[in-house]
Amino acid sequence: MLRGRWRTAGSALARVIVVWAVSTLTLLLLAAVLPDFRLQPGPGGAAGGDSITRIGLTAAWGAGAFGLLSALVWPVLVRALLLVPALVLGLLVFFLNGSLLLLALDLIPDGRGEAAPEAAVVVAAVMSAVASATSTALAVRDDGAYRRRLYRLADRKRRRQRRAGAPGTAESAPGVVFLQFDGVGYEALRRAAGAGLMPTVAGWLDRTHRVTSWRTDWSSQTGASQLGILHGSTFDVPAFRWYDKDTGEVVVCNRPSSAAALERRASARTGSRGLLVLDGASRGNLFSGGADQLALVLSVSARRGRGNRSRAGYFAYFSDPANAVRTFLSFVAEVAREIGQSVRAKARGVRPRVSRGGLYPVVRAFATVVERDVVVAAVIGDMLAGRAAVYADLVAYDEVAHHSGPHGRDTDQVLARLDRSLALIARVAEHAPRAYRMVLLSDHGQSPGATFLGTYALTLKDLVRAGCGLPVPRRAARTHSGAEARAAVRAALHRPVEEPGEEARPARGPEPVVLASGNLGLVSFPDVPGRATRERIERDHPALLRTLAEHPGVGFLLVDGEVLGPGGAVARLSVPGEAEELLAGYGPGAAAAVRRTDAFPHVADIMVNSAYDPESGTVHAFEEQIGSHGGLGGEQGHPFLMWPTVLSEPEGGLVGAESVHALLRDWLRETEDGPQVPVEDHRPRGARSGTLPSVRVAGQDETR
C-alpha cells in the first residue's frame, strides 16, 4: 500500500513538472511572437544581454507563478462573481485571467517580465488552454491515474452526502440520467442513427437500448411536454403562449415568471414537487422537477441572490479558465459557421428560408455551444457526485431546426455533436461511484414547411383582422419566434424576458388578441368574459370564422366545442366519431388531443391549426420558423423515448407527457434503494376537481 501511494504521488509530481515545462515553453514562444510581451528587460528584449538559460528561468518562474495563482485565486474570484450575468462572466474570464498573468509577471525578480494589458489577455488564454490540454492528455494516457482521480473526487463528495444523511446514497443503487434531445423527433433520430451521424446512439440500439415514439398533446412544445414529464401534469397548458382573460396577461412558457407559476400550479395539482424530488438534479430545463441541484433552470432564473441556485452551474464550469477559453473559441467558430451557412443557403436560393440575421448567430451559438458545454459539465459533475436522478435538456437541435429546417446539413452537424456529447457522458459514467442507466428522450419533434407569412404574404393576425373588418397594415410584420434558446440568452444576461408591454398585457377592448405557437394560433377577445360562444363570435364578427376556415393555409378551427373545417365542415366533439372523421388526416389521436384541450379553462376563443400535407409532412408555422412545433401535423407530435433493456418495457402506446412521467417514475422505483417518488394523492380538493387558478405572472415575489 505504501509503495502504491509513493507511486501515485510520484506520478502526480511528474505530471505537474511536465505541465510546468510545457507552460514554460509556451511562455517563451509567446514572448518571441508577441511584440508587447517580453521576459527580459529593455526594449524588444535586447538590452541586458540575457543568456538563454536566464530567460528560460524567468519563463519558468512566470509559468509557475501563473499556475499557482490560477489554482488558488481563480476559484475564489469566479465564486465572488457568480451573480454577474453568465455571458458577461464568460467574457470577463479573459480579463481576469490576464490580470492574474500581470500579477504573476510582477512576482518575477528584477521586474524581468512585462506585458501590455491586451497581450496579457492573449498570453493568459493560450497558457490556460495549453496547460489544461496537457494535463488532460497526461491523465487520459495514464488510465489508472485518471480513474483514481475520478473516484477520489466522487468518493469525497459521496462521503459528505452520507454524513449529511442524503437520500439515495447507497453504493449498490444504480442512478438514472435522463438526457432530453430537444426537438429531435422519432424519425429524425432513426434517420441519424442509420446514416452514421450518431454512432453512439446506433451502438446502443444494437446492443443495450430500445427506442419507441410517443405522442404529444395538441400543444406539441417544450412548455407543455416538459412540465408533464417533470411534474406529471399538462392540464390547462393550451399552447406555448396564451391570453389569460382572468389576469389580462399573456402567459409565455419560456418567461421565468410564467414558468415558475406553471410549475407551482402543476405541483399543486399532482401533490408532488416533481420527478427529481429526491437526490435529483435539473440541468438546462424550463422547470426544476423538484430537484435541489439546479443549473440553467428557467423557472428559478428570475430569483435574485441566494435563491437563484440555477446559476451555480456557471461557477462549476467557469471555475476552470481553460473551459472559458475552449467555449469562447467554439462560440466564435459557431457564429462564423452560422453566418457561412446562412450566406450559402441564400446564394443557392434554398427554399423555404427565413431571416437568420441580427442577433440570431449569437443566440444559436449560445444554444449549441455555451448551454451545451455548461449542461454537459453539470451532468458529468452529477454523475461523479453519484446523484440518483439527473434530467438535462440539450436545446441545440431545436434552435437550429427552427431556422435551417429539421432535415439537412445544418441539423446533421448538430446531431453529430450531440452524439459526441453523449459519448463523453457515457465515458465518464464508467468512472462514477455508481452504475448509471442512460435514458434518452425528446419533448416533441419538428415539422418542416414554409411559414404562413412566406406562403401567403400575410400573418395570422392580418387574416383575423381582415375577418373582423379591421384595418390591415399594407406590409405584414414578422411574428416573434418563441424559441427556448432566446429566452435562455436573456436570462443569462439578467435581461427581462417579458415581451414588450403591449404583448405582455394587451389593452382590453374589442380588438382580438392573436398569438402564435408554431403552427397553432390562438385568437381571444378580451372584451368577452369567459370563453366566447360560436354564436357570440358570429354575431360580433360575421365573416371571421368563415374567413379562417376557408383559407388554404388553415387546416381546422376549434370553437366552443366544435371543430370547423374547409367547405363548411363541422364536427361536434360531443358526438362520437365526428371529430375523428374530420381530423383523420392529422393521424391517430388527433381528435382526442383536441377534445382534451377543449376542456381546458384557459383555451382560446378560437384555436387555429395550420394546414397539413400528409404526403410531404409539411405545415405552415404562424411564426418565422421553417421547422416548427406546437400544433398537430407531421413529426412534431412524435418524439422518441430510448431506454436500456434492463428497465421494464412501456405497456401499450405512450400518449401525452403525463404518461411518460408515470413511466419514468416507475423506472426510478425499479432501482434498488433508489429514489422513491411519492405516489400518494396529496392534492387539495380544488386541484382534484380539475379547476385551477389562473397563472399570475406580474408582480409576484420570485424569491420565495
LOKE-412087 format. One record per residue (C-alpha): x, z, y; residue in one letter. Coordinates in steps of 0.2 Angstrom, whole numbers, padded with zeros to 4 digits, always signed. Layout:
BEGIN
XZYa/...
This chain:
BEGIN
+0000+0000+0000m/+0014+0004+0012l/+0023-0012+0008r/+0006-0021+0012g/+0005-0013+0029r/+0023-0017+0033w/+0019-0035+0028r/+0004-0036+0039t/+0012-0028+0054a/+0027-0040+0052g/+0016-0055+0051s/+0006-0049+0066a/+0023-0047+0076l/+0029-0064+0070a/+0013-0072+0077r/+0015-0063+0094v/+0033-0069+0095i/+0028-0087+0091v/+0013-0087+0104v/+0025-0079+0117w/+0038-0093+0113a/+0025-0107+0114v/+0019-0100+0131s/+0036-0099+0137t/+0040-0117+0133l/+0023-0122+0141t/+0028-0112+0157l/+0045-0122+0158l/+0036-0138+0155l/+0023-0135+0169l/+0037-0129+0181a/+0046-0146+0178a/+0030-0156+0181v/+0021-0147+0195l/+0029-0148+0212p/+0021-0132+0218d/+0026-0121+0204f/+0044-0115+0201r/+0053-0102+0191l/+0069-0101+0202q/+0072-0098+0220p/+0075-0111+0233g/+0065-0127+0237p/+0062-0138+0222g/+0071-0125+0211g/+0088-0132+0215a/+0095-0118+0226a/+0104-0104+0217g/+0111-0115+0203g/+0102-0105+0189d/+0108-0108+0172s/+0096-0115+0159i/+0097-0098+0150t/+0092-0088+0165r/+0077-0100+0169i/+0072-0098+0151g/+0072-0079+0153l/+0062-0080+0169t/+0049-0091+0160a/+0049-0078+0145a/+0046-0064+0157w/+0032-0073+0166g/+0023-0078+0150a/+0024-0061+0143g/+0018-0053+0159a/+0003-0065+0160f/-0001-0062+0141g/-0001-0044+0143l/-0012-0044+0159l/-0024-0056+0151s/-0026-0044+0136a/-0028-0028+0146l/-0036-0033+0163v/-0046-0048+0159w/-0060-0040+0149p/-0062-0027+0162v/-0064-0040+0176l/-0077-0050+0166v/-0087-0035+0162r/-0087-0030+0181a/-0093-0047+0185l/-0107-0048+0172l/-0121-0048+0185l/-0113-0064+0193v/-0123-0080+0188p/-0117-0087+0172a/-0112-0104+0178l/-0103-0096+0193v/-0094-0084+0181l/-0088-0099+0171g/-0080-0107+0186l/-0074-0090+0193l/-0064-0088+0177v/-0052-0101+0183f/-0048-0092+0200f/-0047-0075+0192l/-0035-0082+0179n/-0025-0090+0192g/-0024-0073+0201s/-0018-0065+0186l/-0004-0078+0184l/+0001-0075+0203l/+0002-0056+0199l/+0012-0060+0183a/+0025-0070+0193l/+0026-0056+0206d/+0032-0045+0192l/+0047-0056+0188i/+0063-0048+0195p/+0071-0055+0211d/+0055-0065+0215g/+0060-0079+0204r/+0043-0085+0201g/+0032-0094+0214e/+0016-0105+0214a/+0004-0111+0226a/-0014-0105+0223p/-0021-0121+0216e/-0006-0123+0205a/-0008-0106+0198a/-0026-0110+0193v/-0020-0126+0183v/-0005-0116+0175v/-0016-0101+0170a/-0029-0113+0162a/-0016-0123+0152v/-0007-0107+0146m/-0023-0099+0141s/-0028-0114+0131a/-0011-0116+0123v/-0010-0098+0118a/-0027-0097+0111s/-0024-0113+0101a/-0008-0107+0094t/-0015-0090+0090s/-0030-0098+0081t/-0019-0111+0072a/-0007-0097+0065l/-0022-0086+0060a/-0030-0101+0051v/-0014-0106+0042r/-0012-0088+0036d/-0029-0087+0027d/-0026-0069+0021g/-0022-0063+0039a/-0037-0072+0046y/-0049-0065+0033r/-0041-0047+0035r/-0044-0048+0054r/-0062-0054+0052l/-0065-0040+0040y/-0057-0027+0051r/-0067-0032+0066l/-0083-0032+0056a/-0080-0015+0047d/-0076-0007+0063r/-0092-0012+0071k/-0102-0008+0055r/-0095+0010+0054r/-0100+0013+0071r/-0118+0007+0067q/-0119+0018+0051r/-0113+0033+0061r/-0127+0030+0073a/-0140+0028+0059g/-0144+0009+0062a/-0156+0001+0050p/-0152-0012+0038g/-0133-0007+0037t/-0132-0007+0018a/-0117-0016+0012e/-0126-0025-0003s/-0141-0031+0008a/-0139-0050+0012p/-0144-0054+0030g/-0153-0069+0036v/-0148-0081+0050v/-0162-0092+0057f/-0155-0107+0066l/-0168-0117+0076q/-0163-0135+0080f/-0175-0138+0095d/-0185-0154+0094g/-0177-0161+0078v/-0192-0167+0068g/-0193-0168+0049y/-0190-0187+0048e/-0176-0186+0061a/-0167-0173+0050l/-0169-0183+0034r/-0163-0199+0043r/-0147-0190+0050a/-0143-0182+0033a/-0145-0198+0024g/-0135-0208+0036a/-0120-0196+0035g/-0122-0189+0053l/-0125-0171+0047m/-0114-0169+0031p/-0116-0150+0031t/-0135-0152+0030v/-0133-0166+0017a/-0122-0155+0007g/-0133-0140+0007w/-0148-0151+0002l/-0139-0157-0013d/-0133-0140-0019r/-0141-0125-0011t/-0156-0129+0000h/-0173-0137+0001r/-0182-0144+0015v/-0201-0147+0020t/-0211-0151+0035s/-0223-0140+0043w/-0237-0145+0055r/-0239-0138+0073t/-0254-0134+0083d/-0261-0146+0095w/-0248-0139+0108s/-0233-0145+0099s/-0220-0137+0111q/-0207-0123+0111t/-0218-0110+0120g/-0232-0110+0108a/-0221-0113+0092s/-0208-0100+0096q/-0220-0087+0101l/-0229-0090+0085g/-0213-0090+0074i/-0205-0074+0083l/-0221-0064+0087h/-0234-0071+0075g/-0247-0077+0087s/-0250-0093+0096t/-0268-0088+0102f/-0273-0094+0119d/-0257-0105+0122v/-0266-0122+0125p/-0251-0131+0132a/-0233-0129+0139f/-0241-0126+0156r/-0259-0122+0161w/-0270-0116+0175y/-0277-0099+0174d/-0293-0098+0183k/-0293-0079+0182d/-0277-0077+0192t/-0277-0094+0201g/-0259-0097+0195e/-0251-0110+0184v/-0243-0102+0168v/-0227-0111+0163v/-0219-0106+0146c/-0201-0108+0152n/-0204-0097+0168r/-0197-0080+0164p/-0211-0070+0171s/-0224-0081+0161s/-0213-0079+0145a/-0212-0060+0147a/-0231-0059+0149a/-0234-0071+0134l/-0223-0060+0124e/-0231-0044+0129r/-0248-0052+0125r/-0243-0058+0108a/-0236-0041+0103s/-0252-0033+0109a/-0262-0045+0098r/-0252-0043+0082t/-0247-0024+0084g/-0229-0028+0081s/-0214-0031+0093r/-0209-0046+0083g/-0199-0053+0068l/-0182-0046+0073l/-0188-0028+0077v/-0176-0020+0065l/-0157-0023+0067d/-0161-0041+0074g/-0153-0052+0087a/-0161-0066+0098s/-0150-0079+0105r/-0154-0093+0117g/-0173-0091+0114n/-0188-0091+0126l/-0194-0075+0118f/-0185-0059+0111s/-0193-0057+0094g/-0192-0038+0097g/-0173-0039+0095a/-0162-0026+0103d/-0147-0038+0103q/-0151-0052+0116l/-0142-0066+0124a/-0149-0080+0135l/-0167-0075+0131v/-0178-0081+0145l/-0192-0068+0143s/-0180-0055+0149v/-0169-0065+0161s/-0180-0060+0176a/-0174-0042+0174r/-0161-0036+0185r/-0147-0023+0182g/-0145-0014+0165r/-0162-0021+0159g/-0156-0038+0158n/-0146-0036+0141r/-0148-0055+0139s/-0133-0058+0150r/-0121-0048+0138a/-0118-0065+0128g/-0109-0071+0143y/-0097-0057+0143f/-0094-0058+0125a/-0090-0077+0127y/-0080-0077+0143f/-0070-0061+0140s/-0058-0074+0132d/-0052-0085+0146p/-0047-0099+0133a/-0066-0100+0130n/-0069-0104+0148a/-0056-0117+0148v/-0062-0126+0132r/-0080-0125+0138t/-0076-0132+0155f/-0066-0146+0148l/-0081-0150+0136s/-0093-0148+0150f/-0084-0161+0161v/-0082-0173+0146a/-0101-0171+0143e/-0106-0175+0161v/-0095-0191+0160a/-0102-0195+0143r/-0120-0194+0150e/-0115-0205+0166i/-0107-0218+0154g/-0122-0219+0143q/-0134-0220+0157s/-0124-0234+0165v/-0123-0243+0148r/-0142-0242+0145a/-0146-0248+0162k/-0133-0263+0161a/-0141-0268+0144r/-0158-0267+0150g/-0163-0254+0137v/-0182-0251+0137r/-0191-0239+0139p/-0180-0230+0151r/-0182-0215+0163v/-0171-0209+0178s/-0156-0200+0172r/-0148-0197+0189g/-0147-0182+0201g/-0143-0166+0193l/-0148-0171+0175y/-0130-0174+0169p/-0126-0156+0174v/-0142-0150+0165v/-0138-0160+0150r/-0120-0153+0149a/-0126-0135+0151f/-0138-0138+0136a/-0126-0147+0125t/-0110-0138+0129v/-0112-0121+0138v/-0128-0115+0130e/-0122-0121+0113r/-0105-0113+0114d/-0112-0096+0120v/-0126-0096+0107v/-0114-0101+0093v/-0101-0087+0098a/-0115-0074+0099a/-0121-0079+0081v/-0104-0078+0075i/-0102-0061+0083g/-0118-0055+0075d/-0113-0060+0058m/-0096-0051+0060l/-0106-0036+0065a/-0116-0038+0050g/-0133-0038+0058r/-0148-0040+0046a/-0158-0054+0055a/-0152-0067+0068v/-0163-0080+0077y/-0154-0093+0088a/-0160-0109+0097d/-0149-0124+0100l/-0158-0135+0113v/-0145-0149+0114a/-0155-0162+0104y/-0172-0159+0113d/-0164-0161+0130e/-0155-0177+0126v/-0170-0184+0117a/-0182-0182+0132h/-0171-0194+0142h/-0162-0205+0129s/-0176-0206+0116g/-0177-0197+0099p/-0168-0211+0090h/-0152-0219+0095g/-0133-0217+0098r/-0135-0204+0111d/-0145-0192+0100t/-0135-0196+0084d/-0120-0189+0093q/-0129-0173+0097v/-0135-0171+0079l/-0117-0174+0073a/-0111-0160+0085r/-0125-0148+0079l/-0119-0151+0061d/-0101-0146+0066r/-0108-0130+0074s/-0117-0126+0058l/-0101-0129+0048a/-0092-0117+0059l/-0105-0104+0057i/-0105-0106+0038a/-0086-0104+0038r/-0087-0088+0047v/-0101-0082+0036a/-0089-0082+0022e/-0079-0068+0030h/-0094-0057+0036a/-0096-0040+0029p/-0112-0045+0020r/-0119-0061+0012a/-0130-0072+0023y/-0144-0083+0019r/-0145-0098+0031m/-0162-0104+0036v/-0163-0120+0047l/-0179-0124+0056l/-0186-0133+0071s/-0201-0129+0083d/-0208-0147+0085h/-0202-0165+0083g/-0201-0179+0096q/-0212-0194+0098s/-0204-0210+0106p/-0213-0221+0119g/-0214-0227+0137a/-0221-0215+0149t/-0238-0216+0156f/-0232-0220+0173l/-0219-0233+0167g/-0233-0242+0157t/-0247-0241+0169y/-0239-0239+0186a/-0249-0223+0190l/-0249-0205+0184t/-0262-0195+0175l/-0265-0186+0192k/-0268-0203+0201d/-0281-0208+0187l/-0290-0191+0188v/-0291-0193+0207r/-0297-0210+0206a/-0311-0205+0194g/-0316-0191+0206c/-0317-0203+0220g/-0302-0195+0229l/-0289-0205+0238p/-0274-0210+0228v/-0256-0212+0235p/-0250-0230+0235r/-0234-0225+0227r/-0235-0214+0212a/-0225-0198+0212a/-0215-0194+0197r/-0221-0179+0186t/-0210-0165+0185h/-0202-0163+0167s/-0203-0146+0159g/-0188-0147+0148a/-0182-0130+0142e/-0164-0133+0147a/-0168-0135+0166r/-0176-0118+0166a/-0161-0110+0157a/-0149-0118+0170v/-0159-0110+0184r/-0160-0093+0175a/-0141-0094+0173a/-0139-0097+0191l/-0151-0082+0196h/-0161-0095+0204r/-0180-0093+0204p/-0188-0103+0190v/-0205-0103+0199e/-0211-0120+0204e/-0214-0124+0222p/-0228-0114+0229g/-0242-0127+0228e/-0240-0130+0210e/-0237-0112+0205a/-0253-0106+0214r/-0264-0121+0219p/-0277-0119+0233a/-0294-0115+0226r/-0305-0129+0231g/-0315-0145+0225p/-0299-0155+0221e/-0294-0154+0202p/-0278-0146+0196v/-0269-0159+0184v/-0254-0153+0174l/-0244-0162+0160a/-0236-0155+0144s/-0228-0170+0136g/-0242-0182+0131n/-0255-0169+0133l/-0264-0167+0150g/-0274-0153+0157l/-0287-0155+0171v/-0295-0140+0179s/-0307-0137+0193f/-0303-0121+0202p/-0320-0120+0211d/-0329-0120+0195v/-0329-0102+0187p/-0326-0101+0169g/-0325-0117+0158r/-0334-0132+0166a/-0348-0139+0155t/-0349-0158+0152r/-0365-0158+0162e/-0357-0150+0177r/-0342-0162+0177i/-0353-0177+0176e/-0364-0171+0190r/-0350-0167+0201d/-0339-0182+0196h/-0350-0195+0188p/-0336-0208+0184a/-0322-0196+0179l/-0325-0194+0160l/-0328-0212+0158r/-0313-0217+0168t/-0302-0206+0157l/-0309-0210+0140a/-0309-0229+0143e/-0291-0230+0150h/-0280-0239+0137p/-0266-0225+0139g/-0278-0211+0134v/-0282-0208+0116g/-0296-0194+0117f/-0303-0180+0128l/-0309-0163+0124l/-0323-0157+0135v/-0334-0142+0131d/-0333-0143+0113g/-0335-0162+0112e/-0321-0175+0108v/-0323-0191+0119l/-0315-0207+0113g/-0315-0225+0119p/-0331-0236+0118g/-0342-0221+0122g/-0337-0212+0105a/-0342-0194+0105v/-0339-0181+0091a/-0346-0163+0092r/-0334-0150+0085l/-0348-0140+0078s/-0354-0154+0067v/-0343-0155+0051p/-0334-0172+0049g/-0337-0180+0066e/-0321-0175+0074a/-0311-0179+0058e/-0318-0196+0058e/-0314-0199+0077l/-0297-0192+0076l/-0292-0199+0059a/-0278-0210+0067g/-0269-0194+0073y/-0266-0188+0055g/-0272-0174+0044p/-0276-0158+0053g/-0279-0166+0070a/-0297-0161+0071a/-0293-0143+0065a/-0280-0141+0078a/-0292-0147+0092v/-0306-0136+0086r/-0294-0121+0086r/-0289-0125+0104t/-0307-0127+0110d/-0309-0108+0106a/-0295-0103+0117f/-0302-0093+0133p/-0290-0102+0144h/-0292-0120+0138v/-0293-0133+0152a/-0309-0140+0158d/-0303-0157+0152i/-0289-0159+0139m/-0282-0176+0138v/-0272-0183+0124n/-0262-0199+0126s/-0265-0215+0116a/-0255-0215+0100y/-0249-0231+0090d/-0248-0225+0071p/-0238-0241+0067e/-0224-0238+0079s/-0226-0219+0081g/-0226-0220+0100t/-0236-0210+0113v/-0236-0210+0132h/-0229-0195+0140a/-0238-0189+0156f/-0220-0183+0161e/-0205-0193+0164e/-0199-0192+0146q/-0197-0206+0133i/-0195-0194+0119g/-0209-0181+0121s/-0219-0167+0113h/-0234-0156+0117g/-0249-0165+0110g/-0255-0175+0095l/-0247-0191+0088g/-0232-0195+0078g/-0216-0185+0073e/-0219-0172+0087q/-0231-0162+0076g/-0220-0162+0061h/-0204-0150+0062p/-0194-0145+0047f/-0190-0129+0038l/-0175-0129+0027m/-0171-0113+0016w/-0159-0108+0002p/-0167-0109-0015t/-0164-0091-0019v/-0179-0087-0007l/-0196-0090-0013s/-0205-0107-0011e/-0218-0109+0003p/-0236-0109-0005e/-0245-0124+0000g/-0243-0133+0016g/-0237-0124+0032l/-0250-0126+0046v/-0246-0118+0063g/-0231-0107+0069a/-0241-0092+0063e/-0239-0097+0045s/-0221-0100+0047v/-0219-0082+0055h/-0228-0075+0039a/-0216-0084+0028l/-0200-0079+0037l/-0207-0061+0037r/-0209-0062+0018d/-0191-0069+0016w/-0184-0054+0026l/-0193-0042+0014r/-0185-0051-0001e/-0168-0045+0005t/-0164-0028-0004e/-0163-0014+0008d/-0166-0027+0022g/-0176-0026+0037p/-0194-0020+0033q/-0205-0030+0046v/-0221-0019+0049p/-0237-0027+0042v/-0250-0014+0047e/-0263-0019+0059d/-0260-0008+0074h/-0269-0020+0086r/-0281-0012+0098p/-0299-0017+0096r/-0299-0028+0111g/-0284-0038+0104a/-0293-0040+0087r/-0308-0047+0094s/-0299-0062+0100g/-0301-0060+0118t/-0286-0055+0128l/-0282-0053+0147p/-0275-0067+0157s/-0257-0069+0159v/-0252-0062+0176r/-0235-0069+0182v/-0235-0064+0200a/-0228-0048+0207g/-0226-0039+0191q/-0212-0027+0188d/-0200-0036+0176e/-0188-0021+0175t/-0199-0011+0163r/
